[in-house]
Amino acid sequence: MCHACVIDSVKRAMISRRDLFRGAVAGTAAAAAGIAGTTSAFAATPSKVVDLTYGYDESFPTYFGAPGISSDQRFNFAEHGFNLKVLTVNEHTGTHLDAPLHFSADGASVDQIAVENLVLPLCIVDIREKAAANADAELTPDDLKAWISANGPIPDGACVAMNSGWQDRVSGDGFRNADSDGVMHFPGFHIEATQMLLETNAAAIGVDTLSLDYGKSGDFKTHYAWLPAGRYGIENLKSLDQLPASGATLVVGAPTHKGGTGGPARVLALL
Amino acid sequence: MCHACVIDSVKRAMISRRDLFRGAVAGTAAAAAGIAGTTSAFAATPSKVVDLTYGYDESFPTYFGAPGISSDQRFNFAEHGFNLKVLTVNEHTGTHLDAPLHFSADGASVDQIAVENLVLPLCIVDIREKAAANADAELTPDDLKAWISANGPIPDGACVAMNSGWQDRVSGDGFRNADSDGVMHFPGFHIEATQMLLETNAAAIGVDTLSLDYGKSGDFKTHYAWLPAGRYGIENLKSLDQLPASGATLVVGAPTHKGGTGGPARVLALL
């Protein structure tokens, strides 16, 4: 059983478009006429996929500041007839997952996250206004209450994502935003909001910054509260501004290397 | 515009269940009563997610035979308070993508595959019977014609996947199935089937074996025909037997490291 907001998110569109579907489904008679086409058992219907994933290379900002990936081209087309690289990757690079194991002794590794929790309702909490005024802003219980007031309860199995507007800074030093003492300043989840979400059945939290905790956190309170509880996190999301606060379905391409504490993941939102 | 078979695949279920939806959508009045619940703007509706992705470690079979991944634990919970690893990964390990760049001088890298081609109709061609009798079996034009006869034309933007039953061999040497001369024997796409699919608008082909070409191929004809045409491949799919020949929607979690020739990918099928 997945949290089938895929269904809900397209239901509304479909109800209004139902007449368009009639006659669009071809039977085997039509099939016999050709090997390809737009009419088939699959209706070619308008929808939308929003990519929440950064492309990344050695220049992509990382929490510790060092490059998160390097590659070694072992075969090249000119010499060998094909291209192939071996990558060296810090698990916590680019748009990536934090598995429970990242901040626990024996929590679930990234390959052990239940597949049912990889297709989930996406709730987007917009804190751009206060983050623009204060780089140390946090997503608080009041922000969650405002979302709930406008959109209804947090759905079971949801991912609650913070949109702080940080994507506008990704190309420069402003993404890490370290001061002269090396302390970073970017938004994250306040521990009290994290605790509030632990009272729900949300499966994941996500941020558009480098960490679930805000940058100046010295104690990783949100990581230590959320991940050992068997929930997971997603860091460095982009394009949350292209989605509604409620109604999108997230598909999280969690990596499957065994025993991983996290890893780069393709994250797509379906509308 | 994505190939919204998400919509089609759930449409049929939804039409019969529509009455269940009525009244299941809570408004803001109900929302004010609590922070969490199953009633919300997201309807909690039955659906199915099938994971087509292997978990993998250094023991997972690879084309060249050498381990495809190793890891270095840089931080551990007992000593540092958190766990973090750095991975060294051959791009073509586990369930993974072949980007056009893999077999071309300047084709699209894995991060450049259009997001619209990552959510796509899945067509499964079952060749298990002949593959059980002959490890050198190939998916041929006749197999495609049989699929089309039963299911209709190949949808635009589809992924056409071969189910050879090879997943039953994944735990042993039978997956690579190398003979005494080191020549491997496993099924793949025949070049003529590949050419037939190039006449359609299929976006991808997939296999449940180590290579798009059959194991004893010395010339990689299918790779050289398919990938430089701007299409992509998926290798080492599992659990295709849990899906219908037509009707599932594939979501392909293509990695986004820049310039990649491919990479491990989470692949999920939605029904």
Contacts between the chains, C-beta under 8 A, distances in Angstrom:
chain1	res1	chain2	res2	distance
A	1	B	46	6.2
A	1	B	47	7.5
A	2	B	47	5.3
A	2	B	48	7.0
A	2	B	49	4.5
A	2	B	270	8.0
A	3	B	42	7.2
A	3	B	44	6.4
A	4	B	10	7.3
A	4	B	43	7.7
A	4	B	44	7.4
A	4	B	45	4.4
A	4	B	46	6.6
A	4	B	47	3.4
A	5	B	42	4.5
A	5	B	43	7.4
A	6	B	6	5.3
A	6	B	10	6.4
A	6	B	47	6.6
A	6	B	270	6.1
A	7	B	10	4.6
A	7	B	13	7.5
A	7	B	14	6.0
A	7	B	43	6.9
A	7	B	45	4.7
A	7	B	47	5.9
A	8	B	41	7.6
A	8	B	42	5.3
A	8	B	43	4.3
A	8	B	45	6.5
A	10	B	4	7.3
A	10	B	6	6.3
A	10	B	7	4.6
A	10	B	10	6.9
A	11	B	14	6.0
A	11	B	21	6.8
A	11	B	43	7.4
A	13	B	7	7.5
A	14	B	7	6.1
A	14	B	11	6.0
A	14	B	14	7.2
A	21	B	11	6.9
A	26	B	152	5.4
A	26	B	153	7.2
A	27	B	152	7.2
A	28	B	149	6.7
A	28	B	150	7.0
A	28	B	151	7.7
A	28	B	152	6.3
A	30	B	152	6.8
A	30	B	153	7.5
A	31	B	148	5.6
A	31	B	149	6.8
A	31	B	151	6.9
A	31	B	152	3.6
A	31	B	153	5.5
A	32	B	148	7.9
A	32	B	149	6.7
A	34	B	153	5.5
A	35	B	144	7.1
A	35	B	145	7.7
A	35	B	148	5.5
A	35	B	153	5.9
A	35	B	154	5.9
A	35	B	196	6.7
A	35	B	199	6.8
A	35	B	200	6.0
A	36	B	153	5.0
A	36	B	154	4.8
A	36	B	155	7.9
A	36	B	156	7.2
A	36	B	199	6.8
A	36	B	200	3.5
A	36	B	201	6.2
A	36	B	202	7.7
A	37	B	153	4.1
A	37	B	154	8.0
A	37	B	155	7.8
A	37	B	156	7.4
A	38	B	155	7.5
A	38	B	156	5.3
A	39	B	152	7.8
A	39	B	153	7.2
A	40	B	121	7.7
A	40	B	151	7.6
A	40	B	152	4.2
A	40	B	153	5.1
A	40	B	154	7.6
A	40	B	155	4.6
A	40	B	246	7.9
A	41	B	8	7.6
A	41	B	151	6.0
A	41	B	152	5.2
A	41	B	155	7.9
A	41	B	246	4.9
A	41	B	247	6.2
A	42	B	3	7.2
A	42	B	5	4.4
A	42	B	8	5.2
A	42	B	9	7.9
A	42	B	121	4.1
A	42	B	155	4.3
A	42	B	158	7.5
A	42	B	246	7.3
A	42	B	247	7.5
A	43	B	4	7.6
A	43	B	5	7.5
A	43	B	7	6.9
A	43	B	8	4.4
A	43	B	11	7.4
A	44	B	3	6.4
A	44	B	4	7.3
A	44	B	155	7.0
A	44	B	156	6.1
A	44	B	157	8.0
A	45	B	4	4.4
A	45	B	7	4.8
A	45	B	8	6.6
A	46	B	1	6.1
A	46	B	4	6.7
A	47	B	1	7.5
A	47	B	2	5.2
A	47	B	4	3.4
A	47	B	6	6.6
A	47	B	7	5.9
A	48	B	2	6.8
A	49	B	2	4.4
A	49	B	115	5.5
A	49	B	116	6.5
A	49	B	118	7.2
A	49	B	119	5.2
A	51	B	115	4.6
A	53	B	256	5.2
A	54	B	256	6.6
A	55	B	111	4.6
A	55	B	256	4.6
A	55	B	257	7.7
A	55	B	258	5.2
A	56	B	256	6.2
A	56	B	257	6.1
A	56	B	258	6.6
A	57	B	257	6.8
A	57	B	258	4.3
A	57	B	259	7.2
A	69	B	257	5.9
A	71	B	257	7.3
A	71	B	259	7.5
A	71	B	260	7.9
A	74	B	90	7.9
A	77	B	103	7.8
A	77	B	104	6.7
A	77	B	105	4.8
A	78	B	105	7.2
A	81	B	103	7.7
A	81	B	220	7.8
A	82	B	102	6.0
A	82	B	103	5.1
A	82	B	220	7.5
A	82	B	223	7.4
A	82	B	261	7.8
A	83	B	101	5.6
A	83	B	102	5.8
A	83	B	103	7.7
A	83	B	104	8.0
A	83	B	261	4.4
A	84	B	90	7.2
A	84	B	91	6.2
A	84	B	92	6.2
A	84	B	102	7.0
A	84	B	261	5.6
A	84	B	262	7.9
A	85	B	91	5.3
A	85	B	259	7.9
A	85	B	260	6.7
A	85	B	261	5.9
A	86	B	88	6.4
A	86	B	89	6.9
A	86	B	90	5.2
A	86	B	91	7.2
A	87	B	87	7.6
A	87	B	88	7.2
A	87	B	89	5.1
A	87	B	91	6.4
A	87	B	257	6.4
A	87	B	260	7.7
A	87	B	263	7.5
A	88	B	86	6.4
A	88	B	87	7.2
A	88	B	88	5.1
A	88	B	89	8.0
A	89	B	86	6.9
A	89	B	87	5.1
A	89	B	88	8.0
A	89	B	89	6.7
A	89	B	257	7.5
A	90	B	74	7.9
A	90	B	84	7.2
A	90	B	86	5.2
A	91	B	84	6.2
A	91	B	85	5.3
A	91	B	86	7.2
A	91	B	87	6.4
A	92	B	84	6.2
A	94	B	256	6.6
A	94	B	257	7.5
A	95	B	256	7.2
A	101	B	83	5.6
A	102	B	82	6.0
A	102	B	83	5.8
A	102	B	84	7.0
A	103	B	77	7.7
A	103	B	81	7.7
A	103	B	82	5.1
A	103	B	83	7.7
A	104	B	77	6.7
A	104	B	83	7.9
A	105	B	77	4.8
A	105	B	78	7.2
A	111	B	55	4.6
A	115	B	49	5.5
A	115	B	51	4.5
A	115	B	268	7.0
A	116	B	49	6.5
A	118	B	49	7.2
A	118	B	266	7.4
A	118	B	268	6.7
A	119	B	49	5.2
A	119	B	268	6.9
A	119	B	270	6.9
A	121	B	40	7.8
A	121	B	42	4.2
A	144	B	35	7.1
A	145	B	35	7.7
A	148	B	31	5.6
A	148	B	32	7.9
A	148	B	35	5.6
A	149	B	28	6.6
A	149	B	31	6.7
A	149	B	32	6.6
A	150	B	28	7.0
A	151	B	28	7.8
A	151	B	31	6.9
A	151	B	40	7.5
A	151	B	41	5.9
A	152	B	26	5.4
A	152	B	27	7.3
A	152	B	28	6.4
A	152	B	30	6.8
A	152	B	31	3.7
A	152	B	39	7.6
A	152	B	40	4.1
A	152	B	41	5.1
A	153	B	26	7.2
A	153	B	30	7.5
A	153	B	31	5.5
A	153	B	34	5.4
A	153	B	35	5.9
A	153	B	36	5.0
A	153	B	37	4.1
A	153	B	39	7.1
A	153	B	40	5.1
A	154	B	35	5.9
A	154	B	36	4.9
A	154	B	37	8.0
A	154	B	40	7.6
A	155	B	36	8.0
A	155	B	37	7.8
A	155	B	38	7.4
A	155	B	40	4.7
A	155	B	41	8.0
A	155	B	42	4.3
A	155	B	44	7.1
A	156	B	36	7.2
A	156	B	37	7.5
A	156	B	38	5.4
A	156	B	44	6.3
A	158	B	42	7.5
A	196	B	35	6.7
A	199	B	35	6.9
A	199	B	36	6.8
A	200	B	35	6.0
A	200	B	36	3.5
A	201	B	36	6.3
A	202	B	36	7.7
A	220	B	81	7.8
A	220	B	82	7.5
A	223	B	82	7.4
A	246	B	40	7.8
A	246	B	41	4.9
A	246	B	42	7.2
A	247	B	41	6.2
A	247	B	42	7.4
A	251	B	251	4.8
A	251	B	253	7.7
A	251	B	268	6.6
A	252	B	253	7.9
A	252	B	266	7.8
A	253	B	251	7.7
A	253	B	252	7.9
A	253	B	253	2.1
A	253	B	254	7.8
A	253	B	265	6.7
A	253	B	266	3.7
A	253	B	268	7.7
A	254	B	253	7.8
A	254	B	266	5.6
A	255	B	264	6.3
A	255	B	266	6.6
A	256	B	53	5.2
A	256	B	54	6.6
A	256	B	55	4.7
A	256	B	56	6.2
A	256	B	94	6.6
A	256	B	95	7.2
A	256	B	264	7.1
A	256	B	266	6.5
A	257	B	55	7.7
A	257	B	56	6.2
A	257	B	57	6.8
A	257	B	69	5.9
A	257	B	71	7.3
A	257	B	87	6.4
A	257	B	89	7.6
A	257	B	94	7.6
A	257	B	264	7.2
A	258	B	55	5.2
A	258	B	56	6.6
A	258	B	57	4.3
A	259	B	57	7.2
A	259	B	71	7.5
A	259	B	85	7.9
A	260	B	71	7.9
A	260	B	85	6.7
A	260	B	87	7.7
A	261	B	82	7.8
A	261	B	83	4.4
A	261	B	84	5.6
A	261	B	85	5.9
A	262	B	84	8.0
A	263	B	87	7.5
A	264	B	255	6.3
A	264	B	256	7.1
A	264	B	257	7.2
A	265	B	253	6.7
A	265	B	266	7.1
A	266	B	118	7.4
A	266	B	252	7.8
A	266	B	253	3.7
A	266	B	254	5.6
A	266	B	255	6.6
A	266	B	256	6.4
A	266	B	265	7.1
A	266	B	266	7.0
A	268	B	115	7.0
A	268	B	118	6.7
A	268	B	119	6.9
A	268	B	251	6.6
A	268	B	253	7.7
A	270	B	2	7.9
A	270	B	6	6.1
A	270	B	119	6.9
